[in-house]
Amino acid sequence: MKSIQALRSAIDELKGTYKTLINELKGYNERLTASNRDKIWWERAREIIKQTGLDTQKQLQFHISNLTTMAMEAVFADPYTVTVEFVPRRNKTECDIYFERRGSVRDPMDQGGLGAADVGGFALRIAAWCIQKEKTRPIMVLDEPFSHLKGIIENRNAIQMMKEISDRLGIQIISVSDERASLEEIGKGADRIFEIKIENDVSNLSTKS
């Protein structure tokens, strides 16, 4: 009798252990189902973020390329088209900029005289300011932004291009010029001119407009 009672006790104990294991397994399955569900949602969220990033990059590409290309067209008779590409490198996204003309793609810094790079660089500064989420004050101070730009016509066009951008975007541009264009041409694109001349090692300031 004792052996049968001991056997029944062992069986009851095993039944209890079985029920405990079944409940634990049920809990594991529920957590696994929840984890799989979360995984699906995280994957969907990641895809949404990825697609949003790609869409944002396309908008930035259009905005930057469009503005810099228009600046080129405003200055040069035979302008470059500016191409912007976002490229993943070293676990981060970098921006490559190319100049293209008649099917030939070139690095901006390889251009003779670098005048095109000056115009492109100015336009990129404007584009970078425009796409800021929280914009700084609309004031831009530039030190000879077109110092490599050759040609009287090109420099005159650059002055008018700066004026048009300033008027359209409401940006006050304060620029130092080495008079590659005449004071008359500068005056057409400026609200006020301050001329500094050095005489006997003394700097003299005068207002021209």
Backbone bond lengths (Angstrom), bond angles and torsions (degrees), N, CA, C in turn:
res aa  C-N    CA-C-N  psi(-1)  N-CA   C-N-CA  omega(-1)  CA-C   N-CA-C  phi
1 M - - - 1.454 - - 1.520 111.82 -
2 K 1.338 114.84 -41.70 1.465 118.40 179.47 1.513 111.16 -61.94
3 S 1.317 117.02 -36.92 1.459 120.15 -179.09 1.522 110.40 -66.65
4 I 1.362 116.00 -39.63 1.465 119.45 178.87 1.525 110.05 -67.10
5 Q 1.348 116.33 -41.50 1.458 120.15 179.06 1.519 111.04 -63.74
6 A 1.308 115.83 -40.86 1.472 119.72 178.62 1.521 110.71 -65.06
7 L 1.329 115.32 -37.35 1.467 119.49 179.26 1.516 111.13 -66.59
8 R 1.391 114.90 -41.36 1.463 118.61 178.30 1.534 110.91 -63.85
9 S 1.332 115.11 -40.11 1.476 118.87 178.49 1.524 110.92 -62.68
10 A 1.320 115.29 -40.60 1.470 119.28 179.18 1.514 110.93 -65.42
11 I 1.375 114.35 -39.74 1.467 118.51 179.30 1.530 110.18 -65.22
12 D 1.338 115.26 -44.21 1.471 118.59 178.36 1.530 111.73 -60.93
13 E 1.320 115.17 -39.18 1.473 119.56 178.39 1.520 111.16 -64.74
14 L 1.342 115.85 -40.12 1.471 120.19 177.86 1.522 110.80 -66.28
15 K 1.351 116.11 -38.20 1.459 119.63 177.51 1.539 110.77 -61.57
16 G 1.330 114.15 -42.85 1.468 118.07 178.26 1.525 111.84 -62.64
17 T 1.351 113.96 -42.74 1.469 118.29 177.85 1.517 110.82 -63.31
18 Y 1.336 115.87 -38.67 1.482 120.82 -179.97 1.528 110.13 -63.05
19 K 1.355 115.14 -45.86 1.461 118.98 -179.73 1.535 110.58 -62.28
20 T 1.331 114.94 -39.77 1.468 118.97 178.99 1.525 111.05 -63.00
21 L 1.344 115.05 -43.74 1.462 119.56 179.05 1.524 111.35 -65.03
22 I 1.353 116.65 -39.62 1.469 120.54 178.16 1.525 110.26 -61.81
23 N 1.333 116.57 -43.69 1.474 120.19 179.02 1.530 111.48 -64.76
24 E 1.344 115.66 -40.90 1.466 118.89 177.85 1.519 110.94 -64.52
25 L 1.364 115.53 -41.70 1.456 119.75 178.60 1.520 111.20 -63.07
26 K 1.332 116.01 -38.81 1.465 120.26 177.51 1.526 110.49 -62.20
27 G 1.351 114.94 -42.64 1.457 118.98 178.71 1.521 112.11 -64.40
28 Y 1.362 115.73 -41.59 1.464 119.59 176.95 1.522 111.56 -61.34
29 N 1.347 116.20 -42.03 1.471 120.43 -179.80 1.529 111.21 -64.51
30 E 1.347 115.03 -39.32 1.465 118.78 178.75 1.526 110.73 -65.19
31 R 1.358 115.95 -43.01 1.464 119.34 178.40 1.522 111.62 -66.53
32 L 1.352 115.94 -36.64 1.456 120.04 177.69 1.522 111.11 -64.99
33 T 1.336 115.62 -42.30 1.473 120.00 177.81 1.533 110.25 -62.10
34 A 1.337 115.58 -43.46 1.467 119.71 179.06 1.531 110.32 -64.04
35 S 1.355 115.92 -40.73 1.472 119.34 179.49 1.518 111.14 -64.11
36 N 1.347 116.24 -42.16 1.469 119.72 178.00 1.519 111.03 -63.73
37 R 1.353 115.00 -38.59 1.461 118.71 178.58 1.527 110.60 -65.54
38 D 1.353 115.46 -42.47 1.471 119.46 177.42 1.527 110.84 -63.67
39 K 1.342 115.58 -38.86 1.459 119.66 179.86 1.522 110.64 -61.11
40 I 1.333 115.41 -42.44 1.475 119.89 179.14 1.525 110.19 -61.90
41 W 1.349 116.38 -43.64 1.456 120.19 -179.31 1.528 111.47 -67.17
42 W 1.351 115.95 -39.28 1.461 119.13 178.06 1.528 110.87 -65.19
43 E 1.322 116.44 -39.22 1.462 119.72 178.37 1.524 110.45 -65.47
44 R 1.334 116.52 -40.60 1.468 119.79 177.09 1.517 110.88 -64.44
45 A 1.340 115.49 -42.60 1.468 119.29 178.80 1.522 111.08 -62.84
46 R 1.339 116.26 -40.84 1.462 120.14 178.99 1.516 111.45 -63.19
47 E 1.333 116.52 -39.61 1.459 120.43 178.37 1.519 111.23 -66.05
48 I 1.356 115.39 -39.05 1.469 119.14 178.23 1.518 110.35 -63.99
49 I 1.345 115.76 -44.47 1.467 120.16 178.81 1.522 110.68 -62.60
50 K 1.334 115.51 -41.69 1.464 119.94 179.75 1.519 110.92 -63.25
51 Q 1.341 116.47 -44.91 1.459 119.89 -179.50 1.522 111.41 -66.85
52 T 1.350 115.35 -38.47 1.465 119.23 177.10 1.526 110.72 -62.31
53 G 1.338 115.32 -40.84 1.467 119.43 177.63 1.517 112.01 -62.64
54 L 1.339 116.40 -42.30 1.464 120.55 179.31 1.529 110.31 -65.20
55 D 1.332 116.72 -41.72 1.467 120.02 178.89 1.523 110.64 -64.03
56 T 1.342 116.13 -39.97 1.468 120.24 178.79 1.524 110.44 -64.81
57 Q 1.333 116.37 -41.40 1.464 120.31 178.38 1.524 110.81 -61.44
58 K 1.333 117.00 -40.82 1.468 120.45 179.10 1.520 110.69 -63.23
59 Q 1.342 116.18 -41.57 1.461 119.60 178.39 1.525 111.07 -64.49
60 L 1.347 115.58 -41.47 1.464 119.31 178.02 1.522 111.12 -65.42
61 Q 1.332 116.63 -41.05 1.459 120.57 177.89 1.523 110.41 -58.25
62 F 1.326 116.03 -45.87 1.467 120.03 -179.46 1.519 110.61 -65.05
63 H 1.332 116.22 -45.77 1.465 120.39 -177.03 1.523 111.23 -62.25
64 I 1.341 116.17 -49.34 1.461 120.17 -177.20 1.526 110.79 -68.10
65 S 1.331 117.10 -46.55 1.466 120.76 -179.44 1.514 111.06 -61.88
66 N 1.336 116.60 -42.43 1.455 120.71 -177.16 1.519 111.45 -64.89
67 L 1.335 116.31 -46.36 1.463 119.73 -177.22 1.523 111.74 -66.91
68 T 1.331 116.96 -45.29 1.462 119.53 -178.48 1.526 111.69 -68.80
69 T 1.321 117.04 -35.49 1.467 119.89 177.24 1.523 110.42 -65.66
70 M 1.330 117.52 -41.90 1.466 120.55 178.06 1.526 110.96 -62.53
71 A 1.338 116.67 -37.42 1.464 119.85 177.77 1.521 110.38 -64.30
72 M 1.331 117.12 -42.14 1.462 121.34 176.90 1.525 111.04 -60.40
73 E 1.328 115.62 -45.27 1.466 120.12 -178.02 1.522 111.28 -65.34
74 A 1.334 116.92 -30.08 1.459 120.15 -179.49 1.522 112.26 -73.96
75 V 1.335 117.24 -23.07 1.471 120.73 -174.33 1.524 112.36 -102.26
76 F 1.341 117.18 -43.37 1.457 121.01 -170.31 1.529 112.11 -106.15
77 A 1.333 114.72 145.56 1.465 120.06 176.14 1.524 111.06 -72.42
78 D 1.327 116.29 -32.44 1.470 121.70 178.59 1.530 107.50 -123.92
79 P 1.324 117.61 77.05 1.465 120.85 -169.27 1.522 113.65 -80.06
80 Y 1.311 114.20 161.28 1.466 121.78 170.40 1.526 108.98 -84.55
81 T 1.322 115.53 152.36 1.456 121.63 165.63 1.523 107.21 -95.80
82 V 1.307 116.46 134.95 1.462 120.92 -176.83 1.525 109.41 -96.69
83 T 1.322 116.15 126.62 1.468 122.43 179.34 1.519 109.36 -113.19
84 V 1.325 115.66 132.14 1.464 121.76 -179.75 1.524 108.77 -118.42
85 E 1.324 116.66 130.40 1.463 121.77 178.60 1.528 109.85 -131.01
86 F 1.330 115.94 135.29 1.459 121.44 174.78 1.526 108.10 -97.97
87 V 1.331 115.36 122.17 1.466 121.07 -173.19 1.524 109.60 -124.52
88 P 1.369 118.28 129.69 1.473 119.94 176.36 1.519 111.35 -75.69
89 R 1.319 116.39 125.09 1.462 122.40 177.27 1.528 109.27 -142.51
90 R 1.309 116.59 134.57 1.461 122.24 174.33 1.539 111.55 51.53
91 N 1.341 115.18 46.93 1.471 122.89 176.88 1.523 113.47 62.84
92 K 1.326 116.61 24.24 1.458 120.00 173.97 1.521 108.97 -149.28
93 T 1.319 115.94 163.66 1.459 120.99 -177.51 1.522 110.06 -98.03
94 E 1.342 115.82 127.29 1.457 121.35 178.20 1.526 109.58 -116.14
95 C 1.318 114.96 157.06 1.464 121.09 -177.08 1.527 109.90 -108.92
96 D 1.333 116.44 121.93 1.460 122.40 175.58 1.527 109.21 -103.95
97 I 1.327 115.91 136.66 1.466 121.37 -178.93 1.519 108.75 -122.13
98 Y 1.328 115.80 131.55 1.462 121.38 -179.22 1.526 109.88 -129.37
99 F 1.328 114.79 151.11 1.461 121.55 171.75 1.528 107.87 -102.49
100 E 1.315 115.78 135.39 1.466 119.81 -179.30 1.526 109.72 -130.24
101 R 1.333 114.93 135.09 1.465 119.90 177.51 1.528 108.52 -151.08
102 R 1.316 115.13 124.86 1.465 122.83 -179.65 1.540 111.72 51.83
103 G 1.321 115.73 44.45 1.460 120.90 175.61 1.512 114.92 80.93
104 S 1.327 118.03 -2.03 1.463 121.43 179.93 1.527 109.59 -101.46
105 V 1.332 116.59 123.36 1.461 122.04 -179.46 1.527 109.35 -100.61
106 R 1.329 116.44 130.12 1.455 120.57 -175.46 1.523 111.17 -134.21
107 D 1.313 114.35 155.74 1.454 120.84 173.43 1.526 108.25 -76.74
108 P 1.345 118.56 133.45 1.475 120.59 -178.17 1.519 113.68 -54.82
109 M 1.335 117.75 -34.38 1.456 120.47 -176.04 1.525 112.85 -81.04
110 D 1.325 117.93 -2.51 1.459 120.87 178.62 1.521 112.43 -93.70
111 Q 1.327 116.98 -0.15 1.465 119.24 -174.51 1.526 110.76 -79.40
112 G 1.317 115.46 137.07 1.450 120.59 -179.64 1.517 111.60 -61.75
113 G 1.330 117.38 130.29 1.458 121.41 178.98 1.513 113.25 81.05
114 L 1.325 117.33 -21.47 1.462 123.03 177.90 1.523 113.33 62.34
115 G 1.323 118.34 14.96 1.464 120.19 178.28 1.507 112.18 -62.35
116 A 1.335 116.51 -41.37 1.463 120.30 178.51 1.521 110.59 -64.52
117 A 1.339 116.69 -37.18 1.463 120.42 178.32 1.530 110.93 -65.07
118 D 1.335 117.11 -35.76 1.465 120.47 177.19 1.524 110.77 -63.14
119 V 1.337 116.50 -46.77 1.465 120.64 -179.37 1.523 110.19 -64.99
120 G 1.339 115.96 -44.25 1.452 119.90 178.02 1.516 112.23 -62.63
121 G 1.347 116.32 -40.66 1.461 120.30 179.18 1.518 112.19 -63.84
122 F 1.330 117.01 -39.42 1.466 120.65 177.17 1.526 110.28 -62.63
123 A 1.337 116.60 -46.82 1.458 120.28 -179.77 1.527 111.65 -62.94
124 L 1.334 117.15 -36.45 1.458 120.36 178.48 1.530 111.45 -66.30
125 R 1.332 117.26 -35.70 1.466 120.06 175.97 1.527 110.05 -61.81
126 I 1.340 115.33 -43.54 1.464 119.61 179.12 1.529 110.28 -64.05
127 A 1.342 116.18 -44.91 1.466 120.35 -179.35 1.524 110.60 -61.87
128 A 1.337 117.37 -42.00 1.465 121.23 -179.88 1.526 110.65 -63.06
129 W 1.322 116.75 -37.64 1.464 120.07 178.42 1.523 110.48 -67.78
130 C 1.329 116.61 -40.33 1.469 121.03 -176.48 1.523 112.74 -65.43
131 I 1.336 117.78 -33.06 1.462 120.29 -174.07 1.528 112.47 -92.17
132 Q 1.327 117.40 3.78 1.463 119.52 176.58 1.529 110.19 -64.76
133 K 1.328 116.02 137.79 1.460 119.93 177.28 1.520 110.04 -67.66
134 E 1.322 115.53 -46.36 1.462 121.17 175.65 1.521 107.55 -116.31
135 K 1.319 115.87 100.13 1.454 120.95 -174.04 1.521 111.93 -70.54
136 T 1.325 114.72 145.29 1.455 120.74 171.30 1.524 108.17 -77.38
137 R 1.313 116.80 178.34 1.469 120.18 178.27 1.519 109.52 -60.02
138 P 1.330 118.27 141.70 1.467 121.51 -176.42 1.520 112.96 -74.96
139 I 1.318 115.79 61.51 1.465 121.61 178.49 1.524 107.84 -132.25
140 M 1.326 116.24 130.12 1.459 120.30 179.50 1.530 108.49 -128.03
141 V 1.336 116.21 124.66 1.462 122.13 179.74 1.534 107.82 -108.33
142 L 1.317 116.43 122.86 1.468 121.94 -174.49 1.529 110.22 -126.08
143 D 1.320 115.65 138.60 1.469 121.48 178.38 1.530 108.42 -107.59
144 E 1.317 116.13 101.67 1.463 123.34 -179.88 1.539 111.19 47.22
145 P 1.331 116.91 64.53 1.469 120.32 -175.64 1.525 113.84 -64.03
146 F 1.333 117.23 -20.77 1.466 120.07 -178.94 1.529 111.16 -119.69
147 S 1.314 115.43 43.74 1.466 120.30 -174.80 1.521 113.04 -65.71
148 H 1.344 118.59 -21.95 1.467 121.35 179.95 1.528 112.66 -100.57
149 L 1.322 116.24 0.14 1.465 119.91 -176.56 1.523 110.02 -78.06
150 K 1.331 116.07 123.75 1.463 121.51 -177.99 1.520 110.40 -102.79
151 G 1.323 115.41 151.72 1.455 120.95 175.50 1.519 112.07 100.63
152 I 1.335 116.02 131.35 1.467 120.81 179.96 1.525 110.50 -63.94
153 I 1.338 116.63 -43.44 1.460 120.67 -178.35 1.522 110.58 -63.65
154 E 1.331 116.53 -43.92 1.465 120.52 -178.93 1.524 110.89 -63.64
155 N 1.341 116.83 -41.19 1.462 119.06 179.30 1.526 111.19 -68.79
156 R 1.326 116.75 -36.17 1.466 119.65 175.93 1.529 110.29 -64.18
157 N 1.332 115.92 -42.43 1.463 119.88 178.59 1.524 111.61 -63.95
158 A 1.340 116.15 -37.11 1.460 120.03 179.64 1.528 110.93 -63.98
159 I 1.335 116.81 -38.88 1.467 121.09 178.26 1.526 110.22 -62.97
160 Q 1.331 116.25 -45.36 1.463 120.00 179.91 1.527 111.42 -66.79
161 M 1.334 116.27 -35.06 1.458 120.21 177.62 1.529 110.57 -64.12
162 M 1.331 116.89 -42.99 1.461 120.91 177.51 1.528 111.07 -61.90
163 K 1.329 116.46 -41.11 1.466 120.31 -179.89 1.526 110.88 -64.15
164 E 1.340 116.06 -42.61 1.462 119.29 -179.10 1.523 111.25 -64.66
165 I 1.329 116.65 -42.49 1.465 120.39 178.11 1.528 110.18 -64.22
166 S 1.330 116.25 -42.13 1.460 120.47 178.81 1.530 111.12 -60.19
167 D 1.342 116.30 -44.69 1.466 120.52 -178.77 1.526 111.66 -68.03
168 R 1.319 116.55 -42.68 1.465 119.99 -175.85 1.522 112.78 -70.76
169 L 1.332 117.01 -40.22 1.461 120.69 -174.69 1.522 113.11 -98.97
170 G 1.312 116.53 -5.33 1.462 118.88 179.31 1.517 113.40 69.47
171 I 1.338 116.41 33.11 1.463 120.99 179.49 1.527 109.33 -101.60
172 Q 1.319 116.35 128.88 1.459 120.05 174.69 1.525 108.09 -84.64
173 I 1.329 116.31 119.78 1.459 121.45 -178.32 1.527 109.29 -108.63
174 I 1.322 115.32 121.28 1.467 121.40 175.53 1.517 106.40 -109.85
175 S 1.327 115.97 114.82 1.466 119.61 -171.82 1.518 111.31 -128.33
176 V 1.326 115.22 136.36 1.465 121.91 172.57 1.524 107.95 -86.45
177 S 1.329 117.04 132.79 1.462 121.23 -178.58 1.522 110.14 -126.42
178 D 1.332 116.14 144.21 1.468 120.19 176.56 1.530 110.67 -100.98
179 E 1.352 115.59 21.54 1.467 122.95 175.07 1.518 112.69 61.83
180 R 1.326 117.09 47.39 1.463 119.65 170.83 1.523 109.82 -72.38
181 A 1.312 115.11 -18.60 1.466 121.05 170.17 1.528 107.23 -116.26
182 S 1.319 116.14 161.12 1.460 119.67 -177.98 1.528 110.54 -69.65
183 L 1.344 115.44 158.82 1.460 119.73 177.22 1.518 111.14 -60.10
184 E 1.335 116.59 -31.84 1.466 120.07 177.89 1.527 110.85 -63.75
185 E 1.343 116.58 -44.28 1.457 120.25 179.28 1.527 110.97 -68.50
186 I 1.333 116.06 -39.25 1.460 119.58 177.16 1.520 110.10 -62.00
187 G 1.328 116.27 -39.98 1.458 121.08 179.59 1.516 113.36 -61.91
188 K 1.338 116.88 -30.42 1.463 119.86 178.90 1.525 112.17 -69.19
189 G 1.310 115.49 -22.83 1.460 118.78 -178.27 1.509 113.65 -111.04
190 A 1.336 117.64 6.38 1.461 120.19 -176.91 1.516 110.38 -126.77
191 D 1.337 116.14 146.47 1.462 120.66 174.88 1.525 110.75 -77.11
192 R 1.337 115.16 -31.03 1.458 118.94 -179.41 1.525 109.03 -154.94
193 I 1.326 115.80 143.57 1.461 121.39 179.09 1.527 108.94 -120.82
194 F 1.320 115.44 131.38 1.458 121.39 172.54 1.532 107.15 -112.64
195 E 1.313 116.35 119.04 1.461 120.96 -178.83 1.527 109.34 -103.75
196 I 1.328 114.38 130.87 1.461 119.83 179.13 1.524 108.80 -114.87
197 K 1.316 116.47 124.09 1.457 121.90 176.95 1.532 109.11 -123.05
198 I 1.326 114.94 142.84 1.458 119.90 179.43 1.526 108.99 -104.63
199 E 1.314 115.48 119.97 1.465 121.63 178.16 1.524 108.54 -128.78
200 N 1.320 114.86 121.98 1.474 120.55 -179.17 1.535 110.90 55.98
201 D 1.328 114.33 44.25 1.481 122.29 178.65 1.526 112.40 63.55
202 V 1.326 116.59 20.67 1.467 120.55 178.31 1.532 108.05 -119.71
203 S 1.330 117.31 129.95 1.452 121.69 178.71 1.528 110.20 -85.28
204 N 1.325 116.39 126.35 1.452 121.52 -179.89 1.528 109.05 -115.27
205 L 1.322 116.51 130.07 1.450 122.67 -177.99 1.514 110.87 -106.87
206 S 1.328 116.37 132.13 1.454 120.75 176.69 1.522 109.12 -137.78
207 T 1.338 116.05 150.42 1.450 121.79 179.23 1.517 109.52 -98.93
208 K 1.347 115.50 131.66 1.459 120.19 -176.00 1.531 112.19 -103.73
209 S 1.326 117.51 -22.45 1.467 118.85 178.99 1.525 109.62 -155.66
